[in-house]
């Protein structure tokens, strides 16, 4: 156990070094790109940081080095745009930044608790290692660069909310705050319930089917997607002219519904044959009481 703990600590240290190097590269490239175009400068810095993280993934043969990037990158991007576009703090900016920090710290901490170190790589990557020499090009484009682009699109709504806004805070901001906070709450609750389930004694083949997980097969994914729609509402409240940034939450929704959910369902089916029944009785994504499940419960009670 002691050796395992030392190996895990070493893995996190190497990961921290990688992200520190990525931050330095990102800032340097963003500065070279020039402050006159903050969106393009942030994009260039984001890509540079991704390349550095990929280099560490390649060096230590583990694509999961990239996993926390999803929740880490939006924070420096948000502050960069606040400084570049904004003229000080306002109620909207303070609330949005607080929510982004809360989301980022919680999601990153959840990854820290889950990752076991360099010997632990996400199953979604492992399946592609059978492709041999093609694995690392696939890893760069599919597991590193593509998510970076998707998250950056989601972050675009931060521009009007943090600096290019033309409207005072109003009812839509309250809705945005409620949606974003609810999203963080759903994701937090789902992750806690899942962790409690995985660390408790359970019957072979048993799957989590209580709490939020009784309303949705993927409530954690739903919470993540909802968060980005909340961020979009903040941008829309600040400046309706930036409505086109809806491309961000749409892209993130498509990523989860088109890739993450089907992939996880397929994995669960391969490991738990009884999961097919759960798929037939539980909402795929949005937490919602299933009529069929309610009918089954009613039948069992009579």
FENTATA-V898098 format. One record per backbone hydrogen bond with DSSP energy under -0.5 kcal/mol. CO is the residue of the C=O (numbers start at 0). NH is the residue of the N-H. Records with the same first field share a line. If there is no record, write none. Layout:
# FENTATA-V898098
CO->NH ; NH
This chain:
# FENTATA-V898098
0->4
1->5
2->6
3->7
4->8
5->9
6->10
7->11
8->12
9->13
10->14
11->15
12->16
13->17
14->18
15->19
16->20
17->21
18->22
19->23
20->24
21->25
22->26
23->27
24->28
25->29
26->30
27->31
28->32
29->33
30->33
33->36
34->37
36->40
37->41
38->42
39->43
40->44
41->45
42->46
43->47
44->48
45->49
46->50
47->51
48->52
49->53
50->54
51->55
52->56
53->57
54->58
55->59
56->61
57->60
61->64
62->65
63->66
65->68
66->69
67->70 ; 71
68->72
71->74 ; 75
72->76
73->77
74->78
75->79
76->80
77->81
78->82
79->83
80->84 ; 85
81->85
87->86
89->93
90->94
91->95
92->96
93->97
94->98
95->99
96->100
97->101
98->102
99->103
100->104
101->105
102->106
103->107
104->108
105->109
106->110
107->111
108->112
109->113
110->114
116->119
118->120
121->124 ; 125
122->126
124->127 ; 128
125->128
126->129
127->130
128->131
130->133
131->134
133->137
134->138
135->139
136->140
137->141 ; 142
138->142 ; 143
139->143 ; 144
140->145
143->147
144->148
145->149
146->150
147->151
148->152
149->153
150->154
151->155
152->155
153->156
154->157
155->158 ; 159
156->160
157->161
158->162 ; 163
169->173
170->174
171->175
172->176
173->177
174->178
175->179
176->180
177->181
178->182
179->183
180->184
181->185
182->186
183->187
184->188
185->189
186->190
187->191
188->192
189->193
190->194
191->195
192->196
193->197
194->198
196->199
202->205
209->212
210->213
211->214 ; 215
214->287
215->218
217->221
218->222
219->223
220->224
221->225
222->226
223->227
224->228
225->229
226->230
227->231
228->232
229->233
230->234
231->235
232->236
233->237
234->238
237->165 ; 166
238->241
239->242
241->244
242->245
243->246
244->247 ; 248
245->249
246->250
247->251
248->252
249->253
250->254
251->255
252->256
253->257
254->258 ; 259
255->260
258->262
259->263
260->264
261->265
262->266
263->267
264->268
265->269
266->270
267->271
271->274
272->275
273->276 ; 277
274->278
275->279
276->280
277->281
282->216
287->282
289->293
290->294
291->295
292->296
293->297
294->298
295->299
296->300
297->301
